[in-house]
Structures are given as structure tokens and as C-alpha cells.
Amino acid sequence: MKRLVFLVFVAFCACAQQQPEDNTLLKLRYDKPAEQWVEALPVGNGRLGAMIYGNPENEIIQLNENTIWAGEPNRNDNPDAKAALTKVRKLIFAGKYKEAQDLVNRDFITKKSHGMPYQTAGNLKLNFEGHKDVSNYSRELNIEKAVASTSYRVGDVNYKTEIFSSFPDQVIVAHISADKSGALNFSATLDRPSKVTVTTRGNDELVMTGVTSSHEGVKGAVEFETRVKIINDGGEVTADESVLTVREAETATIIVSMATNFNNYNDISGNAGERATNYLEAAIEKSYKDLLKDHIADYQNYFKRVDLDLGKTESVNKTTDVRVEEFATTNDPQLVELYFQFGRYLLISSSRPGGQPANLQGIWNDQLMPPWDSKYTVNINAEMNYWPSEITNLSELNEPLVQMVKELSETGKKTAQDMYGANGWVLHHNTDIWRINGPIDGATWGMWLMGGAWLSQHLYDKYAFSGDTEYLKSVYPAMKGATLFFLDFLIEEPENGWLVVSPSVSPENTPAGHGSNIAAGTTMDNQLLFDLFSITVKAAEVLETDTALVEKIKAAMQKLPPMQIGNWGQLQEWMYDWDNPNDHHRHVSHLYGLYPSNQISPYHSPELFEAARTSLVARGDESTGWSMGWKVNLWARLLDGDHAYKLITDQLKPVARSGRRMSGGTYPNLFDAHPPFQIDGNFGCTAGIAEMLMQSQHSAIHLLPALPSKWSKGSVSGLVARGGFEVDIKWESGEVQNALIRSKLGGNCRIRSYVPLTGDGLKEAVGENTNPFYSIPKIKSPKVNTEDVKLPELRKVYEYDLETIAGEEILLQKL
């Protein structure tokens, strides 16, 4: 069933979604080769990644395969924690935080592995004869097609290289062409910064085999094999020991196949060579044209779902690195659009069903020992990678994260029992491909037990957007297990009788003057537990199970600490009023309740909303790249579009070419800089841009909640709201002109807008939203430690209800 859609809106949608065949607006463009890794261009299919330098004379294609990690199956729990737990808690409640931290470092932090590093697969190097002096050079990444290309002229010959990573065929493909017969001459080699064996097979194939590194006493046991085959058109390919040489060809297609012996976190009995061979042999049966066609079709199935138009200026004619350098002083809305879509490109390219989740660098890493081992840091960074997945219409790409959480819920059972004598499962602040659960790196970072609580939110959020009860049934055991752990682990603190997590930390931050960040009942812990308990109750009620457990959870929720407003009007980060207004720490953990959670709302908890704003203002804007990505979302939830845009400007500032540590920003290839490179900032900012345009929490779908003044005219299509609604919006002069709502599940759709709307079936909203996906969190009233409690000044909003049927479309227009 479809309601009437006016022709003007149909025309708008058609213009928005039917891009030109070769859309220059969706390209990263450069006029020189990459000189360093953070200038190279990424391609990926979720499993296989490559970074392309675009050097005409000595091309480097740096390779990754997402199961090439150091070590082998292992555990890192510290069973000494169980005996020390009671003493640590007594020290904390006695205010002896430094002594508690010393004991945690001794008896809780692992004495084994602190996690294994994700490692490079090596490099494919192509050396071209006589290509030192070139003209008409161009290098680009087309994110509409997921193809990187380099073109230039040598003498009177034009050369072009196209490279992509194919999900359908599970290979990386490079196609090199010359526009004159016999003009293509180059050699190909493979290497890796470790001991490997490189041989040739026949006249046209390279084979590299090796084993990953040992690390921290864990033997390296991941076997890998890379196979490179060259298919020439004209001329010949010859082999000499570990080098392939192409002579007098017109084109050459290079097929790169990689595989390991990794089956899962507890099984590495696979055959790397057999897998690599099978992928390669299947791929070479297809022509280059068909490989490319199938790759583009598969990729665009995801990418084309969302279109964003913020307008364009003359800046679009400049190279991407120049646009980043000039962004703060020019009006270049299309760079924001490009950056938004680049985030979606990176998620499609680094997280596909059946593979591993995107790690700290997605799948792109050129080292054996990358920063922070490129592991999964679950006190913000791993979660941030998936913030754009639902709202920007990439729900399927959550599957690797969901699978990892299921696996962690299994490995974490032993950690919970051996370290804390608790049921369920627990995860501390970090994990890796082997699904370790124990605390690492020291108490300041590792004594945080909330990884399972936060990751469970992603399990439920996927259901909140899809309404798929079969999926919910499959993830409920993991959510339930995380809840069971905390029901056992929580302890009453002596002053108020609140149930708190002890010991814990507010991630990576230390209260001024304490010398230790070990604490109990931190605000983020309490917020995470409120959400974990809430979603477990909701899931159990939907699935009609665990009635007794639901009552036990509800009783525990009543004893959780409330959020508190401190003496300078801030949202307290800790159970006590320890916040320093001069603290500019990168983590803003206590604002989890504002985003990604929905506990803090301008409409339902205005005092906390204003306190969160006070905290965020004090924390400051510029920080590490991922922190600024988080703050874009936070300012969007604070309904301040201009401040959110200011954070985008801060994030889109260039980082020094040396890569030295400084405040965060963006590298020339649009990778986010912590620094160094962390991909979470890319994903966080993409989610933030979407949140500026549409939000679906606080009981309604809010259209253009935080539109900055610089985006006065534009359109977006394909954003997804909770409850299975897909939304297109067109605006002018900063106001909604029309919006199209597509309902996948049916049910009540409540719309919030800054302008009055009209549409078939639209009625003024009355009472609470009856749609169960839009229930208001029943949080406790805040405890206030100041007499001066501010309330927010909010724009007038119009709220409407629309009863929908699954499959229909409803057009809304400005009244």
C-alpha cells in the first residue's frame, strides 16, 4: 500500500538517487603519488585490504588479510583476582585509592598476554621501466565504485592502473593498461618485514608463505599464503626465482589471493595454501570486465542506499589534500558529504558478514607491531566503529561484531568464574582475534569490566532498527549472560546503599589530585548497567522468557545510583563530586548517557541535558580524532548544529606530514588521526553527520534536529530510524520542505519537527508514543549537589503521530 506521493517530491528523490555514471563528487583526488602510508588509498572487501601508493616508477600495494594476527589461541585471565577482590573493595570504600590501584596492578592485571597484534600481510611491488618522468598525473579513489586508479603519460603513451578488492571473488585485482601495443613493461615482487618464503610457480605466478610472529610468550602460529598471478594481453610474462617480469604487453591483470589457516578463535587447523589456491583459480576463470562488474554491483548494493547533498562550491575542483588544508577557511560543504560517504565506504570495505569486525585500523595496517596492536578497544573505539551501521543503512555489516560478541560471551564465562567467582561472562577494556577477556595494560586502562555491557547494546540496537525477533532470539543469551555477571558482581556501597561496580575506572581518566583512577560506581558504569538491564528485560519480555530473572533485574535497577549534578552544574563523572572544570581529557565517558545512549534528553530529563552540556563545554573541543568524532554526536544530541559543525571543522584539519603526535585531525587520504591513524574517528564523524540530520530517540523521529547554518539547503535519502522507518528529507533555508517516510514494520511513527507539517493521516501527537521502540527510559531523578540547576532553552517543536502499515510510504510537507 502506498499513499499519494507528490510529483515534486518524486522528482527530488530521483535527482538525489540517480547519480551520474562517473560521479566526480564521490572521489578522493590527488595530483601526486603517496609518499607515506597515510597518503595511500585504501581498498577492501572486509577480508582483504590494500593501500595503493600510485607511484608510476615503483608502485607499492601494501596488503592485509584480516586473520593475520600474531600468536595462537590463548587466554589471559588472572585468577589471583578472586582472592584479592574483597580487600580491593574495602580499600576503595575506605578512600585508599592508590593502595587499591597497587593491589589491582599486582593481582588483577594479566600476568600473561596483553593481546596479540594485527599484522601486515606484506607488499606487492611493481617496478616500471622508464616511468620516472611522467606528465598528466592523476590519482583517485572512486568511493561510488570502490576502485582506486592512477593514470599518467610517459612520452606519447598513456598508462592507467585500476585496483579493487572484490567480495564476490575474494581477491584483489589490479588492471594495468597502456594505450599503445607493446608499451607495458614491469616486474613484480612480494615481500614482508619478517621471515617469509617467496617463490614462483610456472611463468606467471608468485607465492609467498609465512607464519605470524610470536608475542609476549605466545607462539605465532597463523600460517598465511599470498598468491599473485599475472594475466597478460600481448607480450609475455616470465619468472626468475622470486620475480615476475612482464614484457611488451598492452594490458596486464594481476590477481592477488590471500588466505590463512584460521578457522575461528580456537581453531587454526585450516589449510592456507588450499584456500588461496581455490580463490585464485575461481577468479581467473572470469574476465577482468566481469570481475569489475560483479565487484561494483556487490559494493553498490550497500553504498547506494544513502545519498547526501549539502551543496557544492568551486572547492570541489581542487585535490582532496588541498581541500582538507583549506576547509577551516573556505565553504566546502561537499567535503563533508565526501567524508560522510568515505566513512560508509570504509565500513563496507572493512566489515563484511563472515569475517572479522573492523579493528582499530579497520583492516589496513602496514606494520608487524601497529599502534595499540590494532586490537579491539571496547571502552569506546570498537563500538564507535559501528555507530554508523544502522542509521546509514548498513545493518548487515554488523554481523562480524555480533559474532565476536557471541564468541566473547563464551570465552568470558571462564574469566567471570576464575577471576570473580561470578556467573555469566565478563570482558574488560580490550580484546583481539583470540577473544581474550582478562584485564591488560595496567589498572589505569584495564580495570574496567564493562565491555560486555556496552557491546550488548549493539546486539539490541540492531534489533531496535530491524524488529527481527529471530535475530533477537539468537543474541539474547549473550545479553542475558552479561546481565547475570553484574547481578553477581554488584556490591552495595556503604553511604547510600547503592549497587555499584567495584573496582572500576572512568575509562582512562584520573580525578585531579587522586593519583589513581580506581573507583566504584562511576557514572558511565551506572549508565551502562541501566541500559544493559533495560534491554535484557525488553528482550526477555518480547521473547516471553525468564520471568523470574526479569523481576530480579528490575529490583537491581532500583538500587543503581542516579546520575548526579555536581557543584559547578556539571554531570558528575564519578560517584563523588571530583570533576575538575579544567579537565580536557579525551574520554567523555560520563556523557555515554547522552550519546550513544538516550538516557539524557532535552524533553524528558532537561536538568541532566543542561548538566551534560556544561560538562562538554568544560572538556573542550579539540582533542584526539576519535574524541572529536564522538563530540560531533554529542553536540548533535545537544541540538546545537553549529557547534557540531565546529567539531567537524576541527576534525577535518590536516595532520603534520611527519605524523608526529599532536591534536587529532585528518591525514591527506582522509584517514582519521588520533594521531596516529585510528579508523574510529572516521566512523564516529559519519555517525555524527547523520545524527545532525535525523535522530530516532527520545520518543520520536526528529527531522533536522541539529542542522548547522552552513547547510541551509540540501537533501538526504535512505537514513534509517529505530522501529524500521527509512527517511528522506529535503530542506531549504534551514527548514524541512518535505520528508518521505517508508515503514518496514508498521506501527506508530511519531515525528518531531521545528516547522509545522502536513500529510495524509498526520495527527497532533498525544501522550506517550505507543511504538515500543520509542519508549522513554525510566531513569531516576538526578541527585543535585548545587543550588543552581539550569534548564535548557529549546526551540519550539511540533510533534505528530502517524499510524503506518508495513510497506507503505508517506509524504510529509511543510505546512
Solvent accessible surface area in square Angstrom, and as a share of the most:
residue,aa,sasa,rsa
1,M,146,0.65
2,K,141,0.60
3,R,40,0.15
4,L,137,0.68
5,V,32,0.18
6,F,96,0.40
7,L,152,0.75
8,V,86,0.49
9,F,0,0.00
10,V,72,0.41
11,A,54,0.42
12,F,15,0.06
13,C,20,0.12
14,A,40,0.31
15,C,106,0.63
16,A,10,0.07
17,Q,85,0.38
18,Q,141,0.63
19,Q,51,0.22
20,P,85,0.53
21,E,146,0.65
22,D,76,0.39
23,N,5,0.03
24,T,89,0.52
25,L,46,0.23
26,L,8,0.04
27,K,17,0.07
28,L,0,0.00
29,R,68,0.25
30,Y,9,0.03
31,D,87,0.45
32,K,89,0.38
33,P,39,0.24
34,A,6,0.05
35,E,126,0.56
36,Q,48,0.21
37,W,27,0.10
38,V,18,0.11
39,E,10,0.04
40,A,0,0.00
41,L,1,0.01
42,P,0,0.00
43,V,1,0.00
44,G,9,0.09
45,N,1,0.00
46,G,2,0.02
47,R,37,0.13
48,L,0,0.00
49,G,0,0.00
50,A,0,0.00
51,M,0,0.00
52,I,6,0.03
53,Y,30,0.11
54,G,1,0.01
55,N,49,0.25
56,P,12,0.08
57,E,56,0.25
58,N,73,0.37
59,E,8,0.04
60,I,52,0.26
61,I,1,0.01
62,Q,4,0.02
63,L,0,0.00
64,N,0,0.00
65,E,5,0.02
66,N,5,0.03
67,T,14,0.08
68,I,2,0.01
69,W,1,0.00
70,A,0,0.00
71,G,0,0.00
72,E,54,0.24
73,P,42,0.26
74,N,31,0.16
75,R,77,0.28
76,N,0,0.00
77,D,12,0.06
78,N,4,0.02
79,P,82,0.52
80,D,65,0.34
81,A,0,0.00
82,K,97,0.41
83,A,96,0.75
84,A,9,0.07
85,L,18,0.09
86,T,85,0.49
87,K,120,0.51
88,V,0,0.00
89,R,30,0.11
90,K,137,0.58
91,L,30,0.15
92,I,5,0.02
93,F,58,0.24
94,A,67,0.52
95,G,39,0.38
96,K,100,0.42
97,Y,32,0.12
98,K,102,0.43
99,E,87,0.39
100,A,0,0.00
101,Q,24,0.10
102,D,72,0.37
103,L,15,0.07
104,V,0,0.00
105,N,66,0.34
106,R,156,0.57
107,D,17,0.09
108,F,0,0.00
109,I,13,0.07
110,T,8,0.04
111,K,135,0.57
112,K,122,0.52
113,S,1,0.01
114,H,49,0.22
115,G,0,0.00
116,M,0,0.00
117,P,0,0.00
118,Y,0,0.00
119,Q,0,0.00
120,T,2,0.01
121,A,0,0.00
122,G,0,0.00
123,N,28,0.14
124,L,0,0.00
125,K,68,0.29
126,L,1,0.00
127,N,57,0.29
128,F,14,0.06
129,E,96,0.43
130,G,62,0.60
131,H,7,0.03
132,K,156,0.66
133,D,119,0.62
134,V,50,0.28
135,S,56,0.36
136,N,114,0.58
137,Y,33,0.13
138,S,43,0.28
139,R,7,0.02
140,E,34,0.15
141,L,0,0.00
142,N,10,0.05
143,I,0,0.00
144,E,3,0.01
145,K,43,0.18
146,A,5,0.04
147,V,11,0.07
148,A,1,0.01
149,S,15,0.10
150,T,8,0.04
151,S,36,0.23
152,Y,14,0.05
153,R,70,0.26
154,V,30,0.17
155,G,69,0.66
156,D,78,0.41
157,V,17,0.10
158,N,62,0.32
159,Y,14,0.05
160,K,90,0.38
161,T,17,0.10
162,E,39,0.17
163,I,1,0.00
164,F,0,0.00
165,S,2,0.01
166,S,0,0.00
167,F,63,0.26
168,P,62,0.39
169,D,21,0.11
170,Q,28,0.12
171,V,0,0.00
172,I,1,0.01
173,V,0,0.00
174,A,1,0.01
175,H,33,0.15
176,I,3,0.01
177,S,29,0.19
178,A,7,0.05
179,D,82,0.42
180,K,90,0.38
181,S,98,0.63
182,G,28,0.26
183,A,21,0.17
184,L,0,0.00
185,N,33,0.17
186,F,3,0.01
187,S,25,0.16
188,A,0,0.00
189,T,33,0.19
190,L,9,0.05
191,D,47,0.24
192,R,13,0.05
193,P,75,0.47
194,S,40,0.26
195,K,191,0.81
196,V,38,0.22
197,T,80,0.46
198,V,35,0.20
199,T,65,0.38
200,T,39,0.22
201,R,119,0.43
202,G,60,0.58
203,N,101,0.52
204,D,41,0.21
205,E,10,0.05
206,L,0,0.00
207,V,7,0.04
208,M,0,0.00
209,T,48,0.28
210,G,15,0.14
211,V,73,0.42
212,T,6,0.03
213,S,36,0.23
214,S,76,0.49
215,H,34,0.15
216,E,81,0.36
217,G,86,0.83
218,V,19,0.11
219,K,136,0.58
220,G,6,0.06
221,A,19,0.15
222,V,0,0.00
223,E,86,0.38
224,F,5,0.02
225,E,18,0.08
226,T,1,0.01
227,R,11,0.04
228,V,0,0.00
229,K,33,0.14
230,I,1,0.00
231,I,70,0.36
232,N,53,0.27
233,D,80,0.42
234,G,42,0.41
235,G,46,0.45
236,E,96,0.43
237,V,17,0.10
238,T,56,0.33
239,A,34,0.26
240,D,100,0.52
241,E,149,0.67
242,S,39,0.25
243,V,47,0.27
244,L,0,0.00
245,T,25,0.15
246,V,0,0.00
247,R,98,0.36
248,E,114,0.51
249,A,0,0.00
250,E,66,0.30
251,T,27,0.16
252,A,0,0.00
253,T,13,0.08
254,I,0,0.00
255,I,0,0.00
256,V,2,0.01
257,S,0,0.00
258,M,1,0.00
259,A,2,0.02
260,T,5,0.03
261,N,6,0.03
262,F,18,0.07
263,N,60,0.31
264,N,62,0.32
265,Y,47,0.18
266,N,106,0.54
267,D,50,0.26
268,I,35,0.18
269,S,91,0.58
270,G,17,0.16
271,N,85,0.44
272,A,8,0.06
273,G,20,0.20
274,E,103,0.46
275,R,77,0.28
276,A,0,0.00
277,T,30,0.18
278,N,85,0.44
279,Y,67,0.26
280,L,2,0.01
281,E,92,0.41
282,A,62,0.48
283,A,0,0.00
284,I,51,0.26
285,E,143,0.64
286,K,61,0.26
287,S,60,0.38
288,Y,36,0.14
289,K,153,0.65
290,D,56,0.29
291,L,2,0.01
292,L,36,0.18
293,K,114,0.49
294,D,40,0.21
295,H,6,0.03
296,I,32,0.16
297,A,65,0.51
298,D,34,0.18
299,Y,4,0.02
300,Q,39,0.17
301,N,88,0.45
302,Y,21,0.08
303,F,4,0.02
304,K,81,0.34
305,R,62,0.23
306,V,5,0.03
307,D,14,0.07
308,L,2,0.01
309,D,66,0.34
310,L,6,0.03
311,G,31,0.29
312,K,130,0.55
313,T,46,0.26
314,E,138,0.62
315,S,12,0.08
316,V,26,0.15
317,N,101,0.52
318,K,80,0.34
319,T,21,0.12
320,T,2,0.01
321,D,20,0.10
322,V,51,0.29
323,R,12,0.04
324,V,3,0.02
325,E,110,0.49
326,E,53,0.24
327,F,3,0.01
328,A,71,0.55
329,T,122,0.71
330,T,48,0.28
331,N,78,0.40
332,D,1,0.00
333,P,10,0.06
334,Q,1,0.00
335,L,0,0.00
336,V,0,0.00
337,E,12,0.05
338,L,0,0.00
339,Y,1,0.00
340,F,0,0.00
341,Q,4,0.02
342,F,0,0.00
343,G,0,0.00
344,R,0,0.00
345,Y,1,0.00
346,L,0,0.00
347,L,0,0.00
348,I,1,0.00
349,S,1,0.01
350,S,0,0.00
351,S,0,0.00
352,R,11,0.04
353,P,52,0.33
354,G,77,0.74
355,G,22,0.21
356,Q,22,0.10
357,P,3,0.02
358,A,1,0.01
359,N,4,0.02
360,L,6,0.03
361,Q,8,0.03
362,G,0,0.00
363,I,1,0.00
364,W,0,0.00
365,N,0,0.00
366,D,50,0.26
367,Q,78,0.35
368,L,38,0.19
369,M,103,0.46
370,P,6,0.04
371,P,34,0.21
372,W,104,0.36
373,D,20,0.11
374,S,0,0.00
375,K,8,0.03
376,Y,4,0.01
377,T,14,0.08
378,V,0,0.00
379,N,1,0.00
380,I,0,0.00
381,N,10,0.05
382,A,4,0.03
383,E,0,0.00
384,M,0,0.00
385,N,1,0.01
386,Y,5,0.02
387,W,21,0.07
388,P,0,0.00
389,S,1,0.01
390,E,14,0.06
391,I,11,0.06
392,T,0,0.00
393,N,16,0.08
394,L,0,0.00
395,S,31,0.20
396,E,70,0.31
397,L,0,0.00
398,N,6,0.03
399,E,62,0.28
400,P,1,0.01
401,L,1,0.01
402,V,11,0.07
403,Q,75,0.33
404,M,0,0.00
405,V,0,0.00
406,K,63,0.27
407,E,25,0.11
408,L,0,0.00
409,S,10,0.06
410,E,96,0.43
411,T,13,0.08
412,G,0,0.00
413,K,104,0.44
414,K,104,0.44
415,T,0,0.00
416,A,0,0.00
417,Q,85,0.38
418,D,41,0.21
419,M,0,0.00
420,Y,15,0.06
421,G,42,0.41
422,A,3,0.03
423,N,91,0.47
424,G,15,0.15
425,W,3,0.01
426,V,2,0.01
427,L,0,0.00
428,H,0,0.00
429,H,6,0.03
430,N,8,0.04
431,T,0,0.00
432,D,0,0.00
433,I,0,0.00
434,W,5,0.02
435,R,7,0.02
436,I,3,0.01
437,N,2,0.01
438,G,0,0.00
439,P,0,0.00
440,I,1,0.00
441,D,67,0.35
442,G,14,0.14
443,A,1,0.01
444,T,34,0.20
445,W,106,0.37
446,G,0,0.00
447,M,0,0.00
448,W,0,0.00
449,L,1,0.00
450,M,0,0.00
451,G,0,0.00
452,G,2,0.02
453,A,0,0.00
454,W,1,0.00
455,L,0,0.00
456,S,0,0.00
457,Q,33,0.15
458,H,23,0.10
459,L,1,0.00
460,Y,24,0.09
461,D,43,0.22
462,K,31,0.13
463,Y,12,0.04
464,A,6,0.04
465,F,14,0.06
466,S,44,0.28
467,G,19,0.19
468,D,65,0.34
469,T,63,0.37
470,E,117,0.52
471,Y,30,0.11
472,L,0,0.00
473,K,113,0.48
474,S,55,0.36
475,V,0,0.00
476,Y,15,0.06
477,P,86,0.54
478,A,5,0.04
479,M,0,0.00
480,K,58,0.25
481,G,10,0.09
482,A,1,0.00
483,T,0,0.00
484,L,54,0.27
485,F,0,0.00
486,F,2,0.01
487,L,29,0.15
488,D,67,0.35
489,F,5,0.02
490,L,20,0.10
491,I,52,0.26
492,E,89,0.40
493,E,2,0.01
494,P,95,0.59
495,E,121,0.54
496,N,71,0.36
497,G,24,0.23
498,W,31,0.11
499,L,29,0.14
500,V,0,0.00
501,V,0,0.00
502,S,0,0.00
503,P,0,0.00
504,S,0,0.00
505,V,0,0.00
506,S,0,0.00
507,P,1,0.00
508,E,26,0.12
509,N,5,0.02
510,T,57,0.33
511,P,4,0.03
512,A,62,0.48
513,G,88,0.84
514,H,54,0.24
515,G,55,0.53
516,S,3,0.02
517,N,1,0.01
518,I,1,0.01
519,A,2,0.02
520,A,7,0.05
521,G,0,0.00
522,T,0,0.00
523,T,7,0.04
524,M,0,0.00
525,D,0,0.00
526,N,13,0.07
527,Q,2,0.01
528,L,0,0.00
529,L,0,0.00
530,F,28,0.11
531,D,10,0.05
532,L,0,0.00
533,F,0,0.00
534,S,19,0.12
535,I,8,0.04
536,T,1,0.00
537,V,13,0.07
538,K,75,0.32
539,A,0,0.00
540,A,1,0.01
541,E,94,0.42
542,V,67,0.38
543,L,37,0.18
544,E,158,0.71
545,T,50,0.29
546,D,40,0.21
547,T,105,0.61
548,A,86,0.67
549,L,23,0.11
550,V,8,0.05
551,E,100,0.45
552,K,116,0.49
553,I,0,0.00
554,K,80,0.34
555,A,61,0.47
556,A,9,0.07
557,M,33,0.15
558,Q,130,0.58
559,K,77,0.33
560,L,6,0.03
561,P,10,0.06
562,P,18,0.11
563,M,15,0.07
564,Q,11,0.05
565,I,2,0.01
566,G,0,0.00
567,N,89,0.45
568,W,73,0.26
569,G,16,0.15
570,Q,1,0.00
571,L,0,0.00
572,Q,1,0.00
573,E,0,0.00
574,W,3,0.01
575,M,13,0.06
576,Y,72,0.27
577,D,49,0.25
578,W,54,0.19
579,D,18,0.09
580,N,54,0.28
581,P,66,0.42
582,N,112,0.58
583,D,30,0.15
584,H,120,0.54
585,H,33,0.15
586,R,69,0.25
587,H,2,0.01
588,V,1,0.00
589,S,0,0.00
590,H,3,0.01
591,L,0,0.00
592,Y,1,0.01
593,G,0,0.00
594,L,0,0.00
595,Y,10,0.04
596,P,31,0.20
597,S,7,0.05
598,N,43,0.22
599,Q,7,0.03
600,I,0,0.00
601,S,2,0.01
602,P,5,0.03
603,Y,58,0.22
604,H,69,0.31
605,S,9,0.06
606,P,40,0.25
607,E,57,0.26
608,L,0,0.00
609,F,0,0.00
610,E,23,0.10
611,A,2,0.02
612,A,0,0.00
613,R,55,0.20
614,T,36,0.21
615,S,8,0.05
616,L,1,0.00
617,V,90,0.52
618,A,22,0.17
619,R,16,0.06
620,G,21,0.20
621,D,27,0.14
622,E,93,0.42
623,S,15,0.10
624,T,19,0.11
625,G,0,0.00
626,W,5,0.02
627,S,0,0.00
628,M,0,0.00
629,G,0,0.00
630,W,1,0.00
631,K,2,0.01
632,V,0,0.00
633,N,0,0.00
634,L,0,0.00
635,W,4,0.01
636,A,0,0.00
637,R,3,0.01
638,L,2,0.01
639,L,36,0.18
640,D,44,0.23
641,G,7,0.07
642,D,80,0.42
643,H,48,0.21
644,A,0,0.00
645,Y,20,0.08
646,K,85,0.36
647,L,0,0.00
648,I,0,0.00
649,T,26,0.15
650,D,13,0.07
651,Q,0,0.00
652,L,1,0.01
653,K,43,0.18
654,P,59,0.37
655,V,8,0.05
656,A,25,0.19
657,R,119,0.43
658,S,86,0.56
659,G,28,0.27
660,R,145,0.53
661,R,164,0.60
662,M,70,0.31
663,S,45,0.29
664,G,0,0.00
665,G,0,0.00
666,T,1,0.00
667,Y,6,0.02
668,P,24,0.15
669,N,0,0.00
670,L,0,0.00
671,F,0,0.00
672,D,0,0.00
673,A,0,0.00
674,H,20,0.09
675,P,3,0.02
676,P,36,0.23
677,F,7,0.03
678,Q,6,0.02
679,I,0,0.00
680,D,1,0.00
681,G,0,0.00
682,N,1,0.00
683,F,0,0.00
684,G,0,0.00
685,C,0,0.00
686,T,0,0.00
687,A,1,0.00
688,G,0,0.00
689,I,0,0.00
690,A,0,0.00
691,E,10,0.04
692,M,0,0.00
693,L,1,0.00
694,M,0,0.00
695,Q,4,0.02
696,S,3,0.02
697,Q,10,0.04
698,H,8,0.04
699,S,6,0.04
700,A,0,0.00
701,I,0,0.00
702,H,5,0.02
703,L,0,0.00
704,L,6,0.03
705,P,2,0.01
706,A,2,0.02
707,L,33,0.16
708,P,2,0.01
709,S,84,0.54
710,K,108,0.46
711,W,1,0.00
712,S,54,0.35
713,K,127,0.54
714,G,9,0.08
715,S,9,0.06
716,V,0,0.00
717,S,0,0.00
718,G,1,0.01
719,L,0,0.00
720,V,10,0.06
721,A,0,0.00
722,R,38,0.14
723,G,1,0.01
724,G,2,0.02
725,F,0,0.00
726,E,26,0.11
727,V,0,0.00
728,D,0,0.00
729,I,0,0.00
730,K,50,0.21
731,W,0,0.00
732,E,66,0.29
733,S,99,0.64
734,G,30,0.29
735,E,59,0.26
736,V,5,0.03
737,Q,49,0.22
738,N,9,0.04
739,A,0,0.00
740,L,8,0.04
741,I,0,0.00
742,R,46,0.17
743,S,3,0.02
744,K,110,0.47
745,L,74,0.37
746,G,10,0.10
747,G,29,0.28
748,N,11,0.06
749,C,1,0.01
750,R,13,0.05
751,I,0,0.00
752,R,4,0.01
753,S,0,0.00
754,Y,31,0.12
755,V,10,0.05
756,P,40,0.25
757,L,7,0.03
758,T,58,0.34
759,G,24,0.24
760,D,94,0.49
761,G,38,0.37
762,L,28,0.14
763,K,145,0.61
764,E,137,0.61
765,A,21,0.16
766,V,123,0.71
767,G,60,0.58
768,E,108,0.48
769,N,12,0.06
770,T,114,0.66
771,N,8,0.04
772,P,105,0.66
773,F,45,0.19
774,Y,8,0.03
775,S,48,0.31
776,I,32,0.16
777,P,31,0.20
778,K,144,0.61
779,I,42,0.22
780,K,72,0.30
781,S,95,0.61
782,P,32,0.20
783,K,84,0.36
784,V,62,0.36
785,N,58,0.30
786,T,28,0.16
787,E,183,0.82
788,D,92,0.48
789,V,55,0.31
790,K,126,0.53
791,L,109,0.54
792,P,21,0.13
793,E,172,0.77
794,L,70,0.35
795,R,148,0.54
796,K,140,0.59
797,V,36,0.21
798,Y,66,0.25
799,E,50,0.22
800,Y,28,0.11
801,D,27,0.14
802,L,0,0.00
803,E,111,0.50
804,T,8,0.04
805,I,95,0.48
806,A,55,0.43
807,G,52,0.50
808,E,0,0.00
809,E,33,0.15
810,I,1,0.00
811,L,8,0.04
812,L,0,0.00
813,Q,42,0.19
814,K,78,0.33
815,L,138,0.69
